[in-house]
């Protein structure tokens, strides 16, 4: 892209031709105030706060809509500019309530900052303020109409960013207002993006409102652990009743792979931490009932059960979790192999990473990061439903279409929400993704008459589009495993620089597999027993051990006499009936008394993801740092 040279406040700046002046100034450390402008959304030019002087242009210009040009000379802080911004603030404040002491946006309000900067203590407008009562639009979203400055950020992020279109604009001129899509309430995904993007306190959060002030909280940048995307979330915590509690979750940090995005789970799903049913003391089964016990008693009973089971080869099974950190998963599989002397270790897999990486090694290729999907020229999505299983991925796909004109090809058994952004949608029978892939391979390698095959014309169109594009990103869900994922990589190997994303639905599904919580692979998907035996300086049994289903069947048959479960609930996930595990002893680590824990001999209360430090690996392979935010005594 060609470069232009311009001068801003006496400084010479080089920037890409066509860039917006407001962005160029910000990248150079020159802050131009604006309420309506927001990176990544359509241009509005509504608030007029970003007015600047441009040499040889008779009137002030809005920096948010002005592209830079060669030789442009800009002044951002002249007396005329400052006076125009002060005048705009007078209009904004004409009807704005003076309730900063009780407004939840106090201390983090862009209008406050601009008023302090340019001064609008006195106004030439003497009209009486037009008061309206606060409205509750949903369990999460509250709207205070007099505070609204009509920047339209909320409308644009809901429509353009989330593709929900739950907010709109009614009336005109001074009677204009933001309205919800269902008369007096919102019908939406409750993501809260409209609240975080609001520059004032017009939209506020139900779970947070009137609880505290930003400066009274400690802000911890950690990651959301509710899906495999790994979004950064900023948790506001403060001492309550003698311990640190989470008060709020936001995306204000914007330093993570999710940038300014956060879904409903990342923003609000932290209340489980203080749930009254959390386990806070160990439990040991005595006379057929689980009873509270001390840690020493519980550890002694667990050690006795493990020692008895270890005497019989293959009698112990270890079930990990995609909710545990990489460090915990590594320790768990090492403990199973070097202490319990068993390779009977597995977890609830939501993707076949073993087959996927085997295919990459065979055919060559590389994975795509979550950030790279937004710049992809073309995307092939097979299976899954990212809107609900991988919200950040869906956001990135919409962004790729909106900002870069990406072509999206979707192969699915039903129409999903992302089909609204799709260039092409091919419907296959339920469970027919693998069969479609084989047809795609035949068409690619041998050619065929489109009229002779199901979806033949569509396949021909897909091959034509993808075959002429460099940098295609292929995204696939759990519908493709084993040989099907191999076939997919084989197909992608013939495209120009294709990259892949294998979607694991659990928060740390990729990390659990990477760390070797598998019956037939050591960490890094290795199979060299001698190397790991030497590294750990311990004897390790031969691979493979039993997988999850085999362990459950063996426990039912009585050949596995003890199951050691960390964050796993196979009974609650309907993988096995609790009565079927009656012959085996169970040791469980969990947050709650799950269906599996209720049948256990020993239960240990664990810390949640927000109460510990470590790392998670998201489904794309991005390593994410988990930082301790809150604490819970006794766990």
C-alpha positions in Angstrom: 0.0 0.0 0.0 1.4 3.4 -1.0 2.5 5.9 1.7 1.7 9.6 2.1 3.4 12.3 4.1 1.4 14.7 6.2 2.0 17.2 9.0 0.0 17.1 12.2 0.6 19.8 14.8 4.0 20.5 13.3 5.1 16.8 13.3 5.8 15.0 10.0 4.0 11.7 9.8 4.0 8.9 7.3 0.8 6.8 6.9 -0.9 4.5 4.5 -2.9 6.3 1.8 -6.6 6.2 2.5 -6.2 5.8 6.2 -8.6 7.9 8.4 -7.0 10.9 9.9 -8.3 10.1 13.4 -6.5 6.7 13.3 -3.3 8.1 11.9 -3.2 10.7 14.7 -3.9 8.1 17.4 -1.1 5.8 16.1 1.2 8.8 16.4 0.2 9.5 20.0 -2.1 12.4 19.1 -5.5 11.9 20.7 -8.5 13.4 18.9 -11.7 13.2 21.0 -14.7 11.5 19.5 -17.9 9.9 20.8 -19.5 8.4 17.7 -16.3 7.0 16.0 -15.4 3.4 16.8 -12.7 1.4 15.0 -14.2 -1.4 12.9 -17.7 0.1 12.7 -19.2 2.2 9.9 -18.5 5.9 10.0 -21.2 8.1 11.5 -19.9 11.7 11.8 -22.6 12.5 14.3 -20.9 14.0 17.4 -18.6 16.6 15.6 -16.1 16.3 18.5 -13.2 15.3 16.2 -13.3 18.6 14.2 -9.8 19.7 13.1 -8.2 22.4 11.0 -6.8 21.4 7.6 -4.7 24.0 5.7 -6.4 25.4 2.6 -9.8 23.9 3.6 -12.2 26.7 4.6 -14.1 24.9 7.3 -13.3 22.5 10.1 -13.4 18.9 9.1 -14.3 15.7 11.0 -11.1 13.6 11.5 -13.2 10.4 11.7 -14.4 10.7 8.1 -11.4 12.4 6.4 -8.8 10.2 4.7 -5.2 11.4 4.8 -3.6 12.8 1.7 -0.1 13.8 0.5 1.0 17.1 1.9 -1.9 17.5 4.2 -1.3 20.0 7.1 -3.5 19.4 10.1 -3.9 21.3 13.4 -5.8 19.4 16.1 -5.6 21.8 19.1 -6.0 25.4 17.8 -8.1 28.0 19.6 -10.8 27.6 17.0 -10.8 23.8 17.3 -11.0 24.0 21.1 -13.9 26.5 21.0 -15.8 24.3 18.5 -15.4 21.2 20.7 -16.5 23.2 23.8 -19.6 24.4 21.9 -20.4 20.8 20.9 -20.2 19.8 24.5 -22.7 22.5 25.4 -25.2 20.9 23.1 -24.5 17.4 24.4 -24.8 18.6 28.0 -28.0 20.6 27.4 -30.2 17.7 28.3 -27.6 15.5 30.1 -28.5 14.9 33.8 -25.9 16.0 36.4 -25.9 12.6 38.2 -22.2 11.7 37.9 -22.1 10.8 41.7 -24.6 7.9 41.1 -23.9 7.1 37.5 -22.2 3.7 36.9 -20.1 5.3 34.2 -18.6 7.8 36.7 -14.8 7.6 36.5 -14.8 5.9 33.1 -17.0 8.2 31.1 -15.7 9.7 27.9 -18.1 12.6 28.2 -16.6 13.4 31.7 -13.1 13.3 30.2 -14.0 15.6 27.4 -15.8 18.1 29.7 -12.8 18.3 32.0 -10.5 18.7 29.0 -12.4 21.5 27.2 -14.4 23.0 30.0 -18.2 23.4 29.6 -19.0 24.6 33.1 -21.4 27.2 31.8 -23.9 26.9 29.0 -25.6 29.5 26.8 -28.6 27.1 26.6 -31.2 27.7 29.3 -33.9 25.1 28.4 -35.2 22.9 31.2 -33.7 19.4 31.1 -36.1 16.9 29.6 -36.3 14.0 32.2 -37.3 10.5 31.4 -37.5 7.5 33.8 -34.9 4.7 33.5 -36.0 1.7 31.5 -35.0 -2.0 32.0 -34.8 -3.5 28.5 -33.7 -7.0 29.6 -32.3 -8.8 32.7 -28.9 -7.3 31.8 -29.5 -4.0 29.9 -30.8 -0.8 31.6 -31.3 2.3 29.5 -31.3 5.9 30.9 -32.5 8.0 28.0 -31.5 11.5 29.3 -27.8 10.3 29.5 -27.8 9.2 25.8 -25.8 11.4 23.5 -27.0 9.7 20.3 -23.6 8.5 19.2 -25.2 5.3 17.7 -22.3 3.1 18.8 -24.7 0.6 20.4 -26.9 0.4 17.3 -23.9 -0.3 15.0 -22.1 -2.8 17.2 -25.4 -4.8 17.7 -26.1 -4.8 14.0 -22.8 -4.7 12.2 -20.7 -6.5 14.8 -23.1 -9.1 16.3 -25.5 -9.3 13.4 -28.4 -9.2 15.9 -30.0 -5.8 15.0 -31.8 -5.5 18.4 -31.4 -1.8 18.6 -32.7 1.0 16.3 -33.4 4.7 16.1 -36.8 6.3 16.3 -38.0 9.8 15.5 -35.9 12.7 14.2 -34.1 15.9 15.4 -34.4 16.6 19.1 -36.9 13.8 19.6 -34.6 11.1 18.3 -33.9 8.2 20.6 -32.5 4.7 20.8 -35.2 2.0 20.9 -35.2 -1.8 21.5 -36.5 -4.3 18.8 -39.4 -5.5 20.9 -41.4 -2.4 21.9 -40.2 -1.9 25.5 -37.7 -4.8 25.8 -34.7 -6.4 24.0 -34.8 -9.8 22.3 -31.1 -10.5 21.7 -28.1 -12.6 22.7 -27.6 -10.5 25.9 -23.9 -10.1 25.0 -23.6 -6.7 26.7 -21.5 -5.3 23.8 -23.8 -2.3 23.7 -23.1 -1.5 27.3 -19.3 -1.7 27.1 -19.2 0.4 23.9 -21.4 3.1 25.3 -19.2 6.2 25.9 -21.5 7.5 28.7 -23.8 5.9 31.3 -26.9 5.6 29.1 -26.6 1.8 28.9 -25.7 0.1 32.2 -25.3 -3.5 33.3 -27.9 -5.1 35.6 -25.4 -7.4 37.5 -23.0 -4.5 38.2 -25.1 -1.3 38.6 -24.8 0.6 41.9 -22.3 -1.9 43.4 -19.0 -0.1 43.4 -16.8 2.4 41.5 -14.0 1.6 39.1 -11.3 3.0 41.3 -12.5 0.8 44.2 -11.8 -2.4 42.3 -8.6 -4.2 41.3 -8.7 -5.0 37.6 -7.3 -8.4 36.6 -6.7 -9.3 33.0 -7.4 -13.0 32.6 -9.2 -15.3 30.2 -12.7 -16.5 29.9 -12.9 -20.3 30.3 -16.4 -21.1 29.0 -15.4 -22.1 25.4 -12.4 -22.9 23.3 -11.8 -19.4 21.9 -9.8 -18.0 24.9 -11.0 -14.4 25.0 -9.3 -12.0 27.4 -11.7 -10.6 30.0 -11.0 -7.9 32.6 -12.4 -8.9 36.0 -13.1 -6.2 38.5 -12.6 -7.6 42.0 -12.7 -6.1 45.5 -12.8 -7.4 49.1 -16.2 -8.4 50.3 -16.8 -10.2 53.6 -13.1 -10.7 54.1 -12.2 -12.2 50.7 -11.7 -11.1 47.1 -14.9 -11.4 45.0 -15.6 -10.8 41.3 -17.9 -7.8 40.8 -17.7 -7.2 37.1 -16.4 -8.6 33.8 -15.7 -6.4 30.9 -13.5 -6.2 27.7 -12.0 -2.9 28.5 -8.4 -4.2 28.4 -8.7 -4.9 24.6 -5.2 -6.4 24.6 -6.3 -10.0 23.9 -7.0 -11.9 20.7 -10.6 -10.8 21.0 -9.9 -7.1 20.9 -13.1 -5.4 21.8 -15.3 -8.5 21.7 -16.8 -10.4 24.6 -19.9 -12.6 24.6 -22.4 -13.1 27.4 -20.4 -15.8 29.1 -17.1 -13.9 29.2 -18.8 -10.8 30.5 -21.4 -12.2 33.0 -20.8 -15.9 33.7 -18.6 -15.6 36.8 -21.4 -15.9 39.4 -20.7 -19.7 39.7 -17.6 -18.7 41.8 -19.8 -17.6 44.7 -22.6 -20.1 44.2 -24.0 -21.3 47.5 -23.7 -25.0 46.4 -19.9 -24.8 45.9 -18.0 -27.5 47.7 -15.8 -26.0 50.4 -14.7 -29.0 52.3 -13.6 -32.6 51.4 -16.2 -35.4 51.6 -15.6 -39.0 52.5 -18.1 -41.9 52.2 -18.8 -43.4 55.6 -21.5 -46.1 56.1 -22.7 -45.4 52.6 -23.0 -41.6 53.0 -20.8 -38.8 52.0 -19.8 -36.8 55.0 -17.6 -33.7 55.6 -14.0 -34.6 56.5 -10.7 -32.9 57.1 -8.1 -32.7 54.3 -5.9 -35.1 56.2 -8.7 -37.7 56.4 -9.7 -37.3 52.7 -6.1 -37.5 51.5 -5.4 -40.6 53.7 -8.5 -42.4 52.3 -7.7 -41.5 48.7 -4.1 -42.7 49.1 -5.4 -46.0 50.6 -7.8 -46.6 47.6 -5.1 -45.7 45.1 -2.5 -47.9 46.7 -4.9 -50.9 46.7 -5.8 -50.4 43.0 -2.2 -49.9 42.0 -1.3 -53.4 43.1 -3.3 -54.8 40.1 -2.0 -53.7 36.7 -4.6 -51.9 34.6 -7.1 -51.6 37.5 -6.8 -47.8 37.7 -8.4 -45.3 35.3 -7.7 -41.6 35.3 -10.1 -39.2 33.7 -9.0 -35.6 33.2 -10.8 -32.5 31.9 -10.7 -29.8 29.3 -11.5 -27.4 32.2 -8.0 -27.9 33.8 -5.0 -25.8 33.0 -2.1 -27.0 30.9 0.1 -27.4 34.0 -2.6 -29.4 35.8 -3.1 -31.7 32.8 0.6 -32.3 32.4 0.9 -33.2 36.1 -2.1 -35.4 36.0 -0.9 -37.6 33.1 2.6 -37.7 34.6 1.1 -38.8 37.9 -1.0 -41.5 36.2 2.0 -42.9 34.3 4.8 -42.6 36.8 3.0 -43.1 40.1 -0.1 -45.1 39.3 1.8 -46.9 36.5 -1.1 -46.8 34.0 -1.7 -45.3 30.6 -5.5 -45.5 31.2 -5.9 -41.8 31.0 -8.2 -39.7 28.9 -10.6 -36.8 28.9 -13.9 -35.9 27.2 -12.6 -35.1 23.8 -14.4 -32.5 21.7 -12.1 -32.7 18.7 -9.6 -35.3 17.3 -6.4 -33.3 17.6 -4.3 -36.5 17.3 -5.6 -37.3 13.8 -5.5 -33.7 12.8 -1.8 -33.1 13.7 -0.9 -36.5 12.2 -2.5 -35.3 8.9 -0.6 -32.0 9.1 2.7 -33.9 9.5 1.8 -36.2 6.6 0.6 -33.6 4.1 2.2 -30.4 5.4 0.3 -27.3 6.4 -0.1 -25.0 9.4 -2.8 -23.8 11.7 -4.4 -20.3 11.7 -4.5 -18.2 14.8 -7.7 -16.6 16.0 -6.5 -13.2 15.0 -5.6 -14.3 11.5 -9.2 -15.4 10.7 -10.3 -11.7 10.5 -7.9 -11.0 7.6 -8.6 -14.2 5.6 -9.6 -13.7 2.0 -11.7 -16.9 2.0 -13.1 -19.2 4.7 -14.4 -22.7 4.4 -16.5 -23.8 7.4 -17.5 -27.4 7.7 -19.8 -28.3 10.6 -20.1 -26.7 14.1 -22.0 -23.5 14.8 -19.5 -20.9 15.8 -22.2 -18.3 16.9 -23.0 -20.4 19.9 -20.0 -22.7 20.4 -17.2 -20.3 19.3 -18.6 -16.7 19.5 -15.2 -15.0 19.0 -14.6 -17.1 15.8 -18.1 -16.0 14.5 -17.2 -12.4 15.3 -13.9 -12.7 13.4 -15.7 -14.2 10.4 -18.3 -11.4 10.3 -15.4 -8.9 10.6 -13.5 -10.6 7.7 -16.6 -10.2 5.5 -17.4 -6.7 6.7 -14.0 -5.2 6.5 -12.2 -7.2 3.9 -14.9 -8.7 1.7 -14.0 -12.3 2.6 -15.9 -15.1 0.8 -17.4 -17.6 3.2 -18.3 -21.1 2.1 -20.4 -23.1 4.7 -21.0 -26.9 4.6 -23.6 -27.8 7.2 -26.6 -30.0 7.9 -28.8 -27.0 8.6 -28.8 -23.2 8.1 -26.8 -21.5 10.9 -26.7 -17.8 11.6 -23.4 -17.3 9.8 -25.1 -18.3 6.6 -26.3 -14.7 6.4 -22.7 -13.7 5.7 -22.0 -16.7 3.5 -21.1 -16.5 -0.2 -22.2 -20.1 -0.5 -24.1 -22.6 1.6 -24.1 -26.3 0.9 -26.6 -28.3 2.9 -25.7 -31.9 3.6 -27.6 -34.6 5.5 -27.1 -34.8 9.3 -23.7 -36.5 9.8 -23.0 -36.2 6.1 -20.0 -33.8 6.4 -17.4 -36.6 6.0 -19.2 -38.1 2.9 -19.3 -34.6 1.3 -15.6 -34.2 1.9 -14.9 -37.5 0.0 -17.0 -36.2 -2.9 -15.1 -33.0 -2.8 -11.8 -34.9 -2.9 -12.9 -36.9 -5.9 -14.1 -33.8 -7.7 -10.7 -32.1 -7.0 -8.4 -34.9 -8.0 -10.3 -36.7 -10.7 -12.9 -34.3 -12.0 -16.6 -35.2 -12.5 -19.7 -34.2 -14.3 -21.5 -31.8 -11.9 -24.9 -33.0 -13.0 -24.1 -36.6 -11.9 -23.5 -35.8 -8.2 -25.4 -34.3 -5.3 -24.5 -30.6 -4.9 -22.4 -31.0 -8.1 -22.8 -27.5 -9.3 -22.1 -26.0 -5.9 -19.0 -28.2 -5.5 -17.7 -27.0 -8.8 -18.3 -23.4 -7.8 -16.5 -23.9 -4.4 -13.5 -25.5 -6.1 -13.3 -22.7 -8.5 -13.4 -20.0 -5.8 -11.0 -21.7 -3.4 -8.6 -22.9 -6.1 -7.9 -19.3 -7.1 -7.4 -17.8 -3.6 -4.3 -17.7 -1.6 -4.5 -18.0 2.2 -7.8 -19.8 2.6 -8.7 -20.7 6.2 -10.4 -24.1 6.6 -12.4 -24.4 9.8 -14.0 -27.7 10.9 -15.9 -29.0 13.9 -16.2 -32.3 15.7 -18.1 -33.7 12.7 -14.8 -34.5 11.1 -12.5 -36.9 13.0 -10.0 -39.7 12.2 -9.7 -40.4 8.5 -12.1 -37.5 7.7 -9.8 -34.9 9.2 -7.0 -36.5 7.2 -9.0 -36.2 4.0 -9.6 -32.5 4.8 -5.9 -31.7 5.2 -5.3 -33.7 2.0 -7.8 -31.5 0.2 -6.3 -28.3 1.7 -2.8 -29.3 0.7 -3.6 -28.6 -2.9 -4.8 -25.1 -2.2 -2.5 -22.0 -2.1 -1.2 -21.6 1.5 -4.3 -23.0 3.2 -4.4 -22.9 7.0 -6.6 -24.8 9.4 -8.6 -24.4 12.6 -9.7 -27.6 14.3 -12.6 -26.6 16.7 -12.4 -28.1 20.1 -15.5 -27.0 22.2 -14.0 -27.3 25.7 -12.1 -24.4 27.2 -8.8 -26.3 27.2 -9.5 -29.2 24.8 -6.5 -28.4 22.8 -4.3 -28.0 25.9 -5.5 -31.4 27.4 -4.5 -33.1 24.2 -1.2 -31.2 23.8 -0.3 -32.2 27.4 -0.8 -35.9 26.8 -4.1 -36.6 28.6 -4.5 -39.4 26.1 -4.2 -43.2 26.4 -2.0 -43.5 23.2 0.1 -40.3 23.2 2.5 -38.6 25.5 2.8 -34.8 25.7 3.2 -33.3 22.2 1.4 -36.3 20.7 4.6 -38.4 21.0 4.7 -42.2 21.2 8.4 -42.7 22.3 8.0 -44.4 25.6 11.7 -44.8 26.2 12.4 -41.1 25.8 9.7 -40.1 28.3 10.7 -42.9 30.7 14.2 -41.5 30.6 13.0 -37.9 31.0 10.8 -38.7 34.0 13.3 -41.2 35.4 10.5 -43.7 35.9 9.1 -46.9 34.5 6.1 -46.3 32.2 3.7 -49.0 30.9 3.4 -49.7 27.2 1.0 -47.6 25.1 -1.9 -47.6 24.6 -4.0 -47.6 27.6 -7.8 -47.5 27.7 -9.7 -44.5 26.4 -12.6 -42.9 28.2 -15.4 -45.2 27.0 -13.2 -48.3 27.5 -12.5 -47.2 31.1 -16.2 -46.7 31.8 -17.1 -50.1 30.3 -14.2 -51.8 32.3 -15.4 -50.1 35.5 -18.9 -51.4 34.8 -17.5 -54.9 34.2 -15.3 -54.7 37.3 -11.9 -55.0 35.6 -11.1 -51.3 36.5 -11.6 -51.1 40.3 -10.9 -47.4 40.7 -11.5 -44.2 38.7 -9.7 -41.0 39.5 -11.6 -38.1 38.0 -10.4 -34.4 37.9 -13.1 -32.0 36.8 -14.9 -34.8 34.9 -18.5 -35.8 35.2 -19.3 -38.7 32.9 -22.5 -39.5 34.8 -23.8 -36.0 34.4 -22.8 -36.0 30.7 -24.8 -39.2 30.2 -21.8 -41.2 29.2 -22.5 -43.8 31.9 -25.2 -44.6 34.5 -24.1 -44.1 38.1 -25.4 -47.6 39.0 -23.0 -49.0 36.3 -20.1 -47.7 38.3 -21.1 -49.3 41.5 -18.3 -51.9 41.3 -15.6 -49.3 41.1 -14.3 -46.8 43.7 -14.4 -43.2 42.7 -12.1 -40.3 43.7 -13.4 -37.0 42.4 -12.0 -33.4 42.3 -14.7 -30.8 41.4 -16.4 -27.5 42.2 -19.8 -29.0 42.9 -21.4 -32.2 44.0 -22.0 -33.4 40.5 -23.8 -36.6 39.6 -20.4 -38.4 39.5 -19.2 -36.9 42.7 -22.4 -37.9 44.4 -21.4 -41.6 43.8 -17.8 -41.1 44.8 -15.9 -42.5 47.8 -13.8 -39.3 48.2 -14.6 -35.8 46.9 -12.1 -33.0 46.9 -13.3 -29.4 46.5 -11.3 -27.6 43.8 -10.6 -24.0 42.8 -12.3 -22.5 39.8 -10.5 -21.1 36.8 -10.8 -17.6 38.2 -9.1 -18.6 41.5 -5.8 -20.0 40.1 -3.0 -19.1 37.8 -1.7 -21.1 34.8 -2.2 -21.3 31.1 -4.9 -22.5 28.6 -4.4 -23.3 24.9 -7.3 -22.2 22.8 -8.6 -24.2 19.9 -6.3 -22.4 17.5 -3.2 -23.0 19.5 -2.9 -19.5 21.0 -1.3 -19.9 24.5 -3.4 -17.8 27.0 -2.4 -16.7 30.5 -4.8 -17.4 33.3 -4.4 -15.0 36.3 -5.9 -15.5 39.7 -8.7 -13.0 40.4 -10.7 -14.2 43.4 -10.3 -16.7 46.2 -12.4 -19.2 48.1 -11.4 -20.4 51.5 -11.1 -24.2 52.1 -10.8 -25.4 48.5 
